[in-house]
Amino acid sequence: MMGGIFSAPKVPAPPPLPAPTPPPPQASNKDIRASRDNERKRRLAAAGRKSTILTSGQGVLEDTQSKKTTLLGS
């Protein structure tokens, strides 16, 4: 019998479970409302000038639609 030469591998014990995390602090409605208002104001301020810029950082990429002026009556 060949099974008698080798023994079964030993399984290590599993690591202990981590301690449970404490519950997160509860925010009051006033804190939540203030945070939401601050976030809304920040987003409005960030998008304020964005809507007025009509070109990219590279400038206008299209050909211009300019006409050559002519003298009247010629």
C-alpha atoms as a printed R data frame, in Angstrom:
   type eleno elety resid chain resno       x      y       z
1  ATOM     1    CA   MET     A     1   0.000  0.000   0.000
2  ATOM     2    CA   MET     A     2   1.285  3.371  -0.977
3  ATOM     3    CA   GLY     A     3  -1.180  5.376   1.072
4  ATOM     4    CA   GLY     A     4   0.700  4.733   4.302
5  ATOM     5    CA   ILE     A     5   3.781  6.727   3.281
6  ATOM     6    CA   PHE     A     6   2.117 10.098   2.950
7  ATOM     7    CA   SER     A     7  -0.214 11.679   5.482
8  ATOM     8    CA   ALA     A     8  -3.124 13.992   4.645
9  ATOM     9    CA   PRO     A     9  -2.273 17.715   4.557
10 ATOM    10    CA   LYS     A    10  -3.170 19.691   7.634
11 ATOM    11    CA   VAL     A    11  -5.692 22.491   7.090
12 ATOM    12    CA   PRO     A    12  -4.787 25.725   8.922
13 ATOM    13    CA   ALA     A    13  -7.367 27.265  11.220
14 ATOM    14    CA   PRO     A    14  -9.311 30.148   9.661
15 ATOM    15    CA   PRO     A    15  -8.318 33.641  10.792
16 ATOM    16    CA   PRO     A    16 -10.491 35.205  13.492
17 ATOM    17    CA   LEU     A    17 -13.366 37.410  12.324
18 ATOM    18    CA   PRO     A    18 -12.748 41.169  12.475
19 ATOM    19    CA   ALA     A    19 -14.492 43.142  15.161
20 ATOM    20    CA   PRO     A    20 -17.854 44.563  14.044
21 ATOM    21    CA   THR     A    21 -17.670 48.153  12.852
22 ATOM    22    CA   PRO     A    22 -19.473 50.764  14.932
23 ATOM    23    CA   PRO     A    23 -22.626 52.219  13.369
24 ATOM    24    CA   PRO     A    24 -22.108 55.467  11.415
25 ATOM    25    CA   PRO     A    25 -23.062 58.683  13.159
26 ATOM    26    CA   GLN     A    26 -26.603 59.819  12.442
27 ATOM    27    CA   ALA     A    27 -26.934 63.160  10.672
28 ATOM    28    CA   SER     A    28 -29.766 65.465  11.559
29 ATOM    29    CA   ASN     A    29 -32.199 66.724   8.938
30 ATOM    30    CA   LYS     A    30 -30.692 70.200   9.263
31 ATOM    31    CA   ASP     A    31 -27.218 68.832   8.439
32 ATOM    32    CA   ILE     A    32 -28.547 66.866   5.471
33 ATOM    33    CA   ARG     A    33 -30.459 69.857   4.120
34 ATOM    34    CA   ALA     A    34 -27.425 72.154   4.527
35 ATOM    35    CA   SER     A    35 -25.166 69.655   2.785
36 ATOM    36    CA   ARG     A    36 -27.631 69.257  -0.092
37 ATOM    37    CA   ASP     A    37 -27.940 73.057  -0.475
38 ATOM    38    CA   ASN     A    38 -24.153 73.491  -0.464
39 ATOM    39    CA   GLU     A    39 -23.746 70.791  -3.118
40 ATOM    40    CA   ARG     A    40 -26.456 72.376  -5.296
41 ATOM    41    CA   LYS     A    41 -24.846 75.826  -4.994
42 ATOM    42    CA   ARG     A    42 -21.424 74.382  -5.822
43 ATOM    43    CA   ARG     A    43 -22.761 72.693  -8.961
44 ATOM    44    CA   LEU     A    44 -24.597 75.816 -10.092
45 ATOM    45    CA   ALA     A    45 -21.470 77.909  -9.600
46 ATOM    46    CA   ALA     A    46 -19.344 75.410 -11.511
47 ATOM    47    CA   ALA     A    47 -21.779 75.307 -14.437
48 ATOM    48    CA   GLY     A    48 -22.421 79.068 -14.433
49 ATOM    49    CA   ARG     A    49 -19.975 80.100 -17.148
50 ATOM    50    CA   LYS     A    50 -19.906 76.741 -18.880
51 ATOM    51    CA   SER     A    51 -23.195 77.439 -20.635
52 ATOM    52    CA   THR     A    52 -21.865 80.684 -22.147
53 ATOM    53    CA   ILE     A    53 -18.734 79.239 -23.751
54 ATOM    54    CA   LEU     A    54 -19.598 78.136 -27.279
55 ATOM    55    CA   THR     A    55 -16.172 76.988 -28.464
56 ATOM    56    CA   SER     A    56 -13.737 74.367 -27.299
57 ATOM    57    CA   GLY     A    57 -10.296 75.042 -25.907
58 ATOM    58    CA   GLN     A    58  -8.993 74.752 -29.480
59 ATOM    59    CA   GLY     A    59 -11.223 77.553 -30.746
60 ATOM    60    CA   VAL     A    60 -13.663 77.407 -33.619
61 ATOM    61    CA   LEU     A    61 -13.069 74.268 -35.680
62 ATOM    62    CA   GLU     A    62 -15.450 75.064 -38.555
63 ATOM    63    CA   ASP     A    63 -14.791 77.201 -41.640
64 ATOM    64    CA   THR     A    64 -15.991 80.763 -41.420
65 ATOM    65    CA   GLN     A    65 -19.028 81.877 -43.385
66 ATOM    66    CA   SER     A    66 -17.655 85.277 -44.365
67 ATOM    67    CA   LYS     A    67 -18.418 86.972 -47.688
68 ATOM    68    CA   LYS     A    68 -16.182 89.213 -49.641
69 ATOM    69    CA   THR     A    69 -17.637 92.697 -49.580
70 ATOM    70    CA   THR     A    70 -18.323 94.403 -52.867
71 ATOM    71    CA   LEU     A    71 -18.680 98.032 -53.779
72 ATOM    72    CA   LEU     A    72 -22.215 99.080 -54.382
73 ATOM    73    CA   GLY     A    73 -22.987 99.855 -58.007
74 ATOM    74    CA   SER     A    74 -19.961 98.051 -59.403
